[in-house]
Amino acid sequence: MGEPRDPVEQARNICLRLLTGTPRTRKQLADALRKREIPDEAAEEVLARFEDVGLIDDAAFAGAWVESRHHGRGLARRALVRELRTKGVDSTVIDEAVGRLDPDQEEETARELVARKLRSTRGLDRDKRLRRLAGMLARKGYGEGMALRVVRQALEEEGEDTEGLDEPF
């Protein structure tokens, strides 16, 4: 049976197939249609229709992305902005989605990430631990100031917890 001849029908089928199981941004779908040589007019007609009926919703996509990538992977605002930009989400939509992240929640997530990695750095000297843990946070998009503050606090708290354990009774 093959692909239908009508480019609008082809575009519709491609978009429906791509949207099955995974939300996509308008740009991701537009890029896929261009790659498959769907004429721009047909692509625009289908994309506009899909937006009208709510099958494409970049704001919902961005909100869900921020929620899942922050809580699932611990990514900070900067990393989330970068990822959404590469997916073609409009910057005002990105700002709104990332703006819902509470700065206190972001710092709390950074603390949890450090707490999980702290044990694996034991035995290294303090500076190396500091660099390794702060580097891990930087790769996830946390600013240097917050990363260093959170790591220093964790190392200090750990030092308080272990104080006196090596001394004879």
Secondary structure, DSSP 8 states (H G I E B T S, - for coil): --S-S-HHHHHHHHHHHHHSSS---HHHHHHHHHHTT--HHHHHHHHHHHHHTTS--HHHHHHHHHHHHHHHH---HHHHHHHHHHTT--HHHHHHHHHTS-HHHHHHHHHHHHHHHHGGGTTS-HHHHHHHHHHHHHHTT--HHHHHHHHHHHHHHHHHHHTTSSS--
